[in-house]
Amino acid sequence: MTKAKVCSREYKIMLKSSRFAGDETQLARSAGEFWAECSRKLGPVVLGLVGELKEVQARRTIRFFDTPGRELNNSLYIVRERAGLDGGGREITLKFRHPDRYVAADRGLRMTQASKAKCKFEEDIKPQFQQLYSFSSTMRVPAEQKLARVKHVGDLFPGFRTAFRGFREDDPLAVVGDFTARELVIGGGSLYLGKRYGVYASCVLVVWHDHRKDAGDPAVAEFSFKYGDKGEAYGGGTVRRAYDAFQSLQTTMPDWIDTDSKTKTAFVYG
């Protein structure tokens, strides 16, 4: 088996959602305060912080689909739909996640040559330093694209038919928990991690609101920073600074970090 290269490393941490309550203007102000605190706490352990956390990069809805018994998630798959609120279109992602890198790589959802899906092999890092590897395929689809049965996932991602275990193609799919997130993604800031090759980790604040509740009360909030290399050439200085920045987030910012909050996916699945 050819070793899949980790093209992206993303460090994720949950924030206290109450710190981002209010309308979008208030949320932007809170994002600025959070970034200022990051500058004070992370500045000593990285080469610098660049930009500001104030650029709205996406407004969209997020939904997860699974069988009634949640067999997909129980088998470490997720099916996620993103749809732009500003006319950005609709896309479906199929992802297989596993803490063992080689198990995740072996379940690579490779597509046929005719497929227009984009495939990625990534590493997600959660507190304290838990690693989760994922192979994901994402495809833009028309608004009328069906996602009512397992076979519709196989129609979009042919590799899924040979990889999945224990599913029947006619098993029904439904929105998990009848939950739709209204997602706001705010970016524009970066951590300067590597001087020799000019490595910058892009930072984003992701805030979810429950579509069934008032817009001013967030359900979850997450901060992440990400850097990557298609050849997996991650320098020692870069990875040490990223590690130190992640530890600093966890230990020096208690007013912002929510140590009890679930990840976004775990929140959806309850």
MONOR-V745561 format. One record per residue. N is the residue number from 1. RES is the residue in three letters. PSI is psi in whole degrees, 0 to 359 (999 if undefined). BURIAL is b if it has 16 or more other C-alpha atoms within 10 Angstrom, else e. D_CENTER is the distance of its C-alpha to the mean C-alpha in Angstrom with 1 decimal. Layout:
n->N res->RES psi->PSI burial->BURIAL d_center->D_CENTER
n->N res->RES psi->PSI burial->BURIAL d_center->D_CENTER
This chain:
n->1 res->MET psi->128 burial->e d_center->26.9
n->2 res->THR psi->132 burial->e d_center->25.5
n->3 res->LYS psi->120 burial->e d_center->23.1
n->4 res->ALA psi->135 burial->b d_center->19.6
n->5 res->LYS psi->137 burial->e d_center->18.5
n->6 res->VAL psi->107 burial->b d_center->15.2
n->7 res->CYS psi->348 burial->b d_center->14.3
n->8 res->SER psi->139 burial->b d_center->11.4
n->9 res->ARG psi->120 burial->b d_center->11.0
n->10 res->GLU psi->127 burial->b d_center->8.2
n->11 res->TYR psi->123 burial->b d_center->9.6
n->12 res->LYS psi->140 burial->b d_center->8.1
n->13 res->ILE psi->139 burial->b d_center->10.8
n->14 res->MET psi->142 burial->b d_center->11.7
n->15 res->LEU psi->165 burial->b d_center->14.5
n->16 res->LYS psi->111 burial->b d_center->17.5
n->17 res->SER psi->331 burial->b d_center->16.8
n->18 res->SER psi->337 burial->e d_center->20.6
n->19 res->ARG psi->348 burial->b d_center->20.5
n->20 res->PHE psi->27 burial->b d_center->18.9
n->21 res->ALA psi->160 burial->b d_center->21.4
n->22 res->GLY psi->184 burial->b d_center->23.5
n->23 res->ASP psi->182 burial->e d_center->23.4
n->24 res->GLU psi->328 burial->e d_center->21.3
n->25 res->THR psi->316 burial->e d_center->24.0
n->26 res->GLN psi->321 burial->e d_center->23.8
n->27 res->LEU psi->319 burial->b d_center->20.1
n->28 res->ALA psi->323 burial->b d_center->20.4
n->29 res->ARG psi->318 burial->e d_center->23.2
n->30 res->SER psi->323 burial->b d_center->21.2
n->31 res->ALA psi->321 burial->b d_center->18.4
n->32 res->GLY psi->320 burial->e d_center->21.4
n->33 res->GLU psi->320 burial->e d_center->22.8
n->34 res->PHE psi->317 burial->b d_center->19.6
n->35 res->TRP psi->323 burial->b d_center->19.5
n->36 res->ALA psi->321 burial->e d_center->23.2
n->37 res->GLU psi->322 burial->b d_center->22.8
n->38 res->CYS psi->320 burial->b d_center->20.2
n->39 res->SER psi->320 burial->b d_center->22.9
n->40 res->ARG psi->320 burial->e d_center->25.5
n->41 res->LYS psi->324 burial->b d_center->23.8
n->42 res->LEU psi->339 burial->b d_center->21.8
n->43 res->GLY psi->316 burial->b d_center->24.4
n->44 res->PRO psi->343 burial->e d_center->26.7
n->45 res->VAL psi->355 burial->b d_center->24.4
n->46 res->VAL psi->179 burial->b d_center->22.9
n->47 res->LEU psi->348 burial->b d_center->25.0
n->48 res->GLY psi->163 burial->e d_center->24.1
n->49 res->LEU psi->135 burial->b d_center->21.7
n->50 res->VAL psi->141 burial->b d_center->21.8
n->51 res->GLY psi->194 burial->e d_center->21.5
n->52 res->GLU psi->155 burial->b d_center->20.4
n->53 res->LEU psi->77 burial->b d_center->17.4
n->54 res->LYS psi->2 burial->b d_center->18.9
n->55 res->GLU psi->116 burial->e d_center->17.8
n->56 res->VAL psi->112 burial->e d_center->16.4
n->57 res->GLN psi->337 burial->e d_center->14.1
n->58 res->ALA psi->142 burial->b d_center->13.2
n->59 res->ARG psi->116 burial->b d_center->14.7
n->60 res->ARG psi->169 burial->b d_center->13.7
n->61 res->THR psi->149 burial->b d_center->13.8
n->62 res->ILE psi->131 burial->b d_center->11.3
n->63 res->ARG psi->148 burial->b d_center->13.1
n->64 res->PHE psi->143 burial->b d_center->12.9
n->65 res->PHE psi->142 burial->b d_center->16.1
n->66 res->ASP psi->171 burial->b d_center->18.1
n->67 res->THR psi->165 burial->b d_center->21.7
n->68 res->PRO psi->326 burial->e d_center->23.8
n->69 res->GLY psi->5 burial->e d_center->23.8
n->70 res->ARG psi->40 burial->b d_center->20.1
n->71 res->GLU psi->328 burial->b d_center->21.1
n->72 res->LEU psi->308 burial->b d_center->17.9
n->73 res->ASN psi->324 burial->b d_center->15.8
n->74 res->ASN psi->335 burial->e d_center->18.8
n->75 res->SER psi->14 burial->e d_center->18.9
n->76 res->LEU psi->22 burial->e d_center->15.3
n->77 res->TYR psi->151 burial->b d_center->14.2
n->78 res->ILE psi->146 burial->b d_center->11.9
n->79 res->VAL psi->117 burial->b d_center->12.8
n->80 res->ARG psi->139 burial->b d_center->10.7
n->81 res->GLU psi->132 burial->b d_center->12.5
n->82 res->ARG psi->135 burial->b d_center->11.7
n->83 res->ALA psi->126 burial->b d_center->15.0
n->84 res->GLY psi->137 burial->b d_center->16.0
n->85 res->LEU psi->345 burial->e d_center->18.3
n->86 res->ASP psi->30 burial->e d_center->20.0
n->87 res->GLY psi->26 burial->e d_center->20.9
n->88 res->GLY psi->3 burial->e d_center->17.9
n->89 res->GLY psi->185 burial->e d_center->18.4
n->90 res->ARG psi->139 burial->b d_center->16.6
n->91 res->GLU psi->148 burial->b d_center->14.3
n->92 res->ILE psi->135 burial->b d_center->13.7
n->93 res->THR psi->132 burial->b d_center->11.2
n->94 res->LEU psi->127 burial->b d_center->12.7
n->95 res->LYS psi->139 burial->b d_center->11.0
n->96 res->PHE psi->127 burial->b d_center->13.0
n->97 res->ARG psi->143 burial->b d_center->11.9
n->98 res->HIS psi->144 burial->b d_center->14.7
n->99 res->PRO psi->340 burial->e d_center->15.7
n->100 res->ASP psi->118 burial->e d_center->18.4
n->101 res->ARG psi->319 burial->b d_center->17.5
n->102 res->TYR psi->331 burial->e d_center->20.5
n->103 res->VAL psi->316 burial->e d_center->19.9
n->104 res->ALA psi->317 burial->b d_center->16.5
n->105 res->ALA psi->325 burial->b d_center->18.2
n->106 res->ASP psi->336 burial->e d_center->21.1
n->107 res->ARG psi->24 burial->b d_center->19.2
n->108 res->GLY psi->127 burial->b d_center->18.0
n->109 res->LEU psi->64 burial->b d_center->17.9
n->110 res->ARG psi->142 burial->b d_center->20.1
n->111 res->MET psi->168 burial->b d_center->21.5
n->112 res->THR psi->165 burial->e d_center->25.0
n->113 res->GLN psi->332 burial->e d_center->26.3
n->114 res->ALA psi->347 burial->e d_center->26.6
n->115 res->SER psi->144 burial->e d_center->22.9
n->116 res->LYS psi->13 burial->e d_center->21.0
n->117 res->ALA psi->147 burial->b d_center->17.6
n->118 res->LYS psi->126 burial->e d_center->15.4
n->119 res->CYS psi->142 burial->b d_center->14.6
n->120 res->LYS psi->145 burial->b d_center->12.5
n->121 res->PHE psi->117 burial->b d_center->12.8
n->122 res->GLU psi->163 burial->b d_center->10.3
n->123 res->GLU psi->122 burial->b d_center->10.5
n->124 res->ASP psi->138 burial->b d_center->8.2
n->125 res->ILE psi->125 burial->b d_center->10.6
n->126 res->LYS psi->161 burial->b d_center->11.2
n->127 res->PRO psi->148 burial->e d_center->14.6
n->128 res->GLN psi->315 burial->e d_center->17.3
n->129 res->PHE psi->69 burial->e d_center->16.2
n->130 res->GLN psi->127 burial->e d_center->14.8
n->131 res->GLN psi->137 burial->b d_center->13.5
n->132 res->LEU psi->126 burial->b d_center->11.6
n->133 res->TYR psi->145 burial->b d_center->12.0
n->134 res->SER psi->141 burial->b d_center->10.7
n->135 res->PHE psi->123 burial->b d_center->12.6
n->136 res->SER psi->149 burial->b d_center->11.1
n->137 res->SER psi->132 burial->b d_center->13.3
n->138 res->THR psi->136 burial->b d_center->12.8
n->139 res->MET psi->134 burial->b d_center->15.9
n->140 res->ARG psi->136 burial->b d_center->17.2
n->141 res->VAL psi->158 burial->e d_center->19.7
n->142 res->PRO psi->162 burial->e d_center->22.5
n->143 res->ALA psi->329 burial->e d_center->22.5
n->144 res->GLU psi->2 burial->e d_center->25.0
n->145 res->GLN psi->126 burial->e d_center->23.0
n->146 res->LYS psi->145 burial->e d_center->23.6
n->147 res->LEU psi->54 burial->b d_center->21.1
n->148 res->ALA psi->344 burial->b d_center->23.7
n->149 res->ARG psi->161 burial->b d_center->24.3
n->150 res->VAL psi->326 burial->b d_center->22.9
n->151 res->LYS psi->334 burial->b d_center->25.1
n->152 res->HIS psi->330 burial->b d_center->23.2
n->153 res->VAL psi->317 burial->b d_center->20.1
n->154 res->GLY psi->328 burial->b d_center->22.6
n->155 res->ASP psi->322 burial->e d_center->24.1
n->156 res->LEU psi->321 burial->b d_center->20.9
n->157 res->PHE psi->87 burial->b d_center->19.9
n->158 res->PRO psi->328 burial->b d_center->23.3
n->159 res->GLY psi->338 burial->b d_center->22.0
n->160 res->PHE psi->327 burial->b d_center->20.7
n->161 res->ARG psi->328 burial->b d_center->24.4
n->162 res->THR psi->346 burial->e d_center->25.4
n->163 res->ALA psi->328 burial->e d_center->22.6
n->164 res->PHE psi->155 burial->b d_center->22.3
n->165 res->ARG psi->137 burial->e d_center->24.7
n->166 res->GLY psi->13 burial->e d_center->26.4
n->167 res->PHE psi->151 burial->e d_center->25.5
n->168 res->ARG psi->143 burial->e d_center->28.0
n->169 res->GLU psi->335 burial->e d_center->27.3
n->170 res->ASP psi->5 burial->e d_center->28.9
n->171 res->ASP psi->134 burial->e d_center->26.7
n->172 res->PRO psi->153 burial->b d_center->25.4
n->173 res->LEU psi->148 burial->b d_center->21.9
n->174 res->ALA psi->163 burial->b d_center->21.1
n->175 res->VAL psi->125 burial->b d_center->18.4
n->176 res->VAL psi->124 burial->b d_center->17.2
n->177 res->GLY psi->13 burial->e d_center->19.1
n->178 res->ASP psi->34 burial->e d_center->20.1
n->179 res->PHE psi->127 burial->b d_center->17.1
n->180 res->THR psi->125 burial->b d_center->15.8
n->181 res->ALA psi->134 burial->b d_center->13.5
n->182 res->ARG psi->111 burial->b d_center->14.6
n->183 res->GLU psi->134 burial->b d_center->11.7
n->184 res->LEU psi->125 burial->b d_center->12.8
n->185 res->VAL psi->121 burial->b d_center->11.0
n->186 res->ILE psi->124 burial->b d_center->13.4
n->187 res->GLY psi->205 burial->b d_center->13.7
n->188 res->GLY psi->345 burial->b d_center->16.8
n->189 res->GLY psi->154 burial->b d_center->17.0
n->190 res->SER psi->153 burial->b d_center->16.9
n->191 res->LEU psi->128 burial->b d_center->18.0
n->192 res->TYR psi->109 burial->b d_center->20.9
n->193 res->LEU psi->327 burial->b d_center->20.7
n->194 res->GLY psi->118 burial->b d_center->23.1
n->195 res->LYS psi->316 burial->e d_center->26.4
n->196 res->ARG psi->317 burial->e d_center->27.9
n->197 res->TYR psi->10 burial->e d_center->25.4
n->198 res->GLY psi->55 burial->e d_center->23.9
n->199 res->VAL psi->123 burial->b d_center->20.4
n->200 res->TYR psi->134 burial->b d_center->18.2
n->201 res->ALA psi->119 burial->b d_center->14.7
n->202 res->SER psi->138 burial->b d_center->13.0
n->203 res->CYS psi->142 burial->b d_center->12.0
n->204 res->VAL psi->147 burial->b d_center->10.2
n->205 res->LEU psi->125 burial->b d_center->10.9
n->206 res->VAL psi->124 burial->b d_center->9.1
n->207 res->VAL psi->129 burial->b d_center->11.8
n->208 res->TRP psi->135 burial->b d_center->12.3
n->209 res->HIS psi->140 burial->b d_center->15.9
n->210 res->ASP psi->126 burial->b d_center->17.5
n->211 res->HIS psi->343 burial->b d_center->19.3
n->212 res->ARG psi->357 burial->e d_center->22.3
n->213 res->LYS psi->173 burial->e d_center->22.8
n->214 res->ASP psi->147 burial->e d_center->23.8
n->215 res->ALA psi->337 burial->b d_center->21.5
n->216 res->GLY psi->356 burial->b d_center->22.4
n->217 res->ASP psi->95 burial->b d_center->21.1
n->218 res->PRO psi->149 burial->b d_center->17.3
n->219 res->ALA psi->313 burial->b d_center->15.8
n->220 res->VAL psi->157 burial->b d_center->13.0
n->221 res->ALA psi->139 burial->b d_center->11.9
n->222 res->GLU psi->141 burial->b d_center->9.3
n->223 res->PHE psi->140 burial->b d_center->10.0
n->224 res->SER psi->156 burial->b d_center->8.5
n->225 res->PHE psi->146 burial->b d_center->10.4
n->226 res->LYS psi->139 burial->b d_center->10.2
n->227 res->TYR psi->164 burial->b d_center->13.2
n->228 res->GLY psi->169 burial->b d_center->14.4
n->229 res->ASP psi->124 burial->e d_center->17.6
n->230 res->LYS psi->332 burial->e d_center->18.5
n->231 res->GLY psi->4 burial->e d_center->21.4
n->232 res->GLU psi->36 burial->e d_center->19.6
n->233 res->ALA psi->81 burial->e d_center->22.1
n->234 res->TYR psi->114 burial->b d_center->20.7
n->235 res->GLY psi->152 burial->e d_center->23.6
n->236 res->GLY psi->317 burial->e d_center->24.6
n->237 res->GLY psi->321 burial->e d_center->24.8
n->238 res->THR psi->311 burial->b d_center->21.3
n->239 res->VAL psi->327 burial->e d_center->19.7
n->240 res->ARG psi->318 burial->e d_center->22.1
n->241 res->ARG psi->321 burial->b d_center->21.3
n->242 res->ALA psi->317 burial->b d_center->17.5
n->243 res->TYR psi->313 burial->b d_center->18.5
n->244 res->ASP psi->322 burial->e d_center->21.0
n->245 res->ALA psi->320 burial->b d_center->18.7
n->246 res->PHE psi->319 burial->b d_center->16.2
n->247 res->GLN psi->322 burial->b d_center->19.4
n->248 res->SER psi->320 burial->b d_center->20.8
n->249 res->LEU psi->318 burial->b d_center->18.0
n->250 res->GLN psi->331 burial->b d_center->18.6
n->251 res->THR psi->342 burial->e d_center->22.4
n->252 res->THR psi->3 burial->e d_center->23.6
n->253 res->MET psi->55 burial->b d_center->21.7
n->254 res->PRO psi->337 burial->e d_center->22.6
n->255 res->ASP psi->346 burial->e d_center->23.1
n->256 res->TRP psi->327 burial->b d_center->19.4
n->257 res->ILE psi->134 burial->b d_center->17.5
n->258 res->ASP psi->103 burial->b d_center->17.3
n->259 res->THR psi->348 burial->e d_center->18.1
n->260 res->ASP psi->351 burial->e d_center->18.6
n->261 res->SER psi->144 burial->b d_center->15.4
n->262 res->LYS psi->161 burial->b d_center->13.3
n->263 res->THR psi->168 burial->b d_center->9.6
n->264 res->LYS psi->315 burial->b d_center->8.2
n->265 res->THR psi->317 burial->e d_center->8.9
n->266 res->ALA psi->326 burial->e d_center->12.1
n->267 res->PHE psi->317 burial->e d_center->13.1
n->268 res->VAL psi->316 burial->b d_center->13.2
n->269 res->TYR psi->346 burial->e d_center->15.2
n->270 res->GLY psi->999 burial->e d_center->17.3
